[in-house]
Amino acid sequence: MITLATGMAFFYLAQQNYSLLNGHSGFRGVAAPVAFGVAWRNAVPFYYLCFAVAALFYCAVVYTARSTFGLALMASRDNPRRARAVGHNVTTLRVAAFFLAGLIAGAAGVLYVWFNGRISPGTVSVSEAVGVLVIAVIGGLGHPLGPFLGAALYVLLKTFAIDVVGADRFNRFRFARRDSRPLAAPRAGARTETVACNMRGAEARSTEVQRDPNLGGSE
């Protein structure tokens, strides 16, 4: 919940800040650089760049988890009091963990901006934060390979769900609830009341004619 609340706050900050973040429009035309004679925005080089970055960070996470720092970090996660008792600085370990996670997320964000060619407040919206949480839940947090599997499954479902289910069936499921709501039935005595009002109006008109013959006279 804190993650979602922080993401929502930053989304509105980015949407309303025009002096630094250019507000709702964001920044367009952000292109990947040309380095070592390779245009990294092209499909094939960019694919291998993303693959290399993902493999590098995966190996880094696995190595960190098996190192002394990783073991101390897991100890501070499971039992902070015991970790402090054996001499670990739990606060420093947590700050270092957030630093590593931010480094990985920052690199992924740079690749994401290069892929889209633009960045706007929608990039940090609540839907994107929920998508990251769904990836973590699907893949699991027990192994470094889990987020990769969760991301792959999430993207496949997001991209090909309509093709698997079928567009017609998907649309029927989407609008079934709205279409199944019955229309409001007319009130039982509505027609009777209308007829009665008309009759009272006709009686009032007849009374006026009787009082003033000029109203009902012919030309």
N, C-alpha and C positions, 0 to 999 in steps of 0.2 A: 504493500500500500504506500509506503514511503517512496518507493521508486516511481510509482504511477503519479503520486502527488508532485514529486519533484519534476518529472517530465511534463506534467500539465502546466506547472508554473513557468518552466523555461519556454514552453511553447507559446504562452501568451506574452512572455517577455520578448521573444524573438518576433512575434507578430506585430507588436506595438512599438518596437524600437526601430526608428528609421535612420537615426544618425549613425549607428554602428552596424546594424544588421539589415538595413534596407527594408524593414517592415515585412509586409505580406508578400511582396514580390521576390524577396531574397536576391540571390546573385545568379545570373545566367552567363552562359558562355564560359564555364569553367572546364577547360580542356586538359587532358593528360599531357604531360610534357613529352618532348622528343629527346630521348637520352640514348647514348651509345648507338646513334644512327637508327633507332627503332621508334616508330610512332606507336606508343603504348595505347593509344585510343582505338587502334584497329582491333578487330575481334580476336584474332588468333594470338597476337602478343599479349593482349589484355587478359585473355583466359589463362595463359601460362603464368602471367604475373600474379594473378589472384591465387592460382594453384600453388605457386612457390611461397607466397606470403602465408597462406593457410598451413602449408606443410611446415614452414619455419616456426610459426607460433605453436603448432601442435607439438613439435619436438621440444620447444622451449617449455611448454606447460608440463609435458611428461617428465622432462629432466628436473624441473623445479619441484614437482610433486615427490620425486624420489630423493631429492637432496636433503641436507640437514635443515635448510630453511623451510622446505616444504613440510617435513615432519613436524617442525616446531609450529608451523602455521596450522596444521591439522590438529595438533595438541591444543593450541589456543582456541580453536573452533570448538572442539569437543568438550574441553574442561578448562576454562580460562583461569580459574583459581589454582588448579594444580599446575598449570603452565607457569603462572607467576611464582608458585612455590619452588619450582626447580630452577628459577632464575631467568625465565624468558620475559622480555618486554612485550606484553600482548598488544599494547597500543601501537608500538612501532611495527610489529608484524602485520597488523591489520592495515596500517597506512601503506606499507610496502605492497600488500596484496591488492589494495585499491589502485595503487600506481601501476602495477602490472596489468590489471584488468583494464584500466583506462588506456594504457599503451596499445593493447590489442584492439579495444573498441575504436580508438582513434585511427589506427591504421585501416580498419575495416570501413570507417566513415570516409576516409580519404578515397579509398577505392570506390565506394558507393557514389561519391560526388563525381569522380572521374567517369564513372559508368553513365550517370544521368546527364552530365554536363551542366548541372545546375544544383543549387541548394536553396531551400525555402523553409519556412516554419513547419510545413507539412512533413518535413524529414524527421522532425523530433516530436511529432504529434503523439497523442495517446494511443492511436491504433498501432503505430510503429513500436511503442513500448510494450503493448500487449502482445504483439507478434513475437518480440524477443522472449517474453515470459512463456508464451506457448511453445516456442522452440526449446526452451530449457526444460519445460515439463515433459514434452514428448520425448526428447532425447535422454533426459535424466542428467543428474549432476554427479553421479558416482564415478564416472570415468571421463577423461578428456575427449574421448571419441563421441560421447553422447551429444553434445551440441552440434557437431557436424551432421550426425544422422538426423537429429531433430530438424535442423535447417533444411536438409535435403528433402525430408518428407513434407515439411511445411510448404516449401516452394512448389513441390510437385502437386500437392493438393490445391494450393492456391491457383496454380496455372491450369491444371487439367481436370479440376473437379466438375466443371460444366460438361466437358467432353465425356467423362466417365458416367455421370448421372444422366446426361442428355439435356439439351437446352429446354425442350418442352416440359420435361418432368421437373427440371429445376425451377422454371418459371411458375409452374402449377404449385409446387411446394412453397415458393416464395409468396405467391399471392393468394394461397388457399385460405389463410386465416382472414385476410381482408375481404375476400369475396364471399366467404361463408357467413359473414355477419348478416342477419336478416334486416331488411329495411324496416323502418319504423311504421307499424300499422296505424292506419288512421283511427282516431278516437271514435268509439262506437256511436256516440250521440252527435257527431259533428254534422252529419247530413240533416238530421232532424232539427238541430239548432239553426242551420242555414235556412231551411224551409220556413221555420217559425219567424225568423227575422224578416224574410221576404213578405210573409203574410202580414206582419205588423206594419211594415212599410206601406203595403198596399192599402191597409185600413186607414193609416194616417193620411194618405193622399186622398182617399175618398172623403174623409171628414173635411179636409180643406176645401175640396170642390163643393161640398154641400154648403159650407159657410160662405163661400165666395163663388157665385155662379160664373163669373167672368173667367175663372181659371179653367173651367171645363167646357166653355162655349166654343162653338165652331166658328171658323172664319167667315 
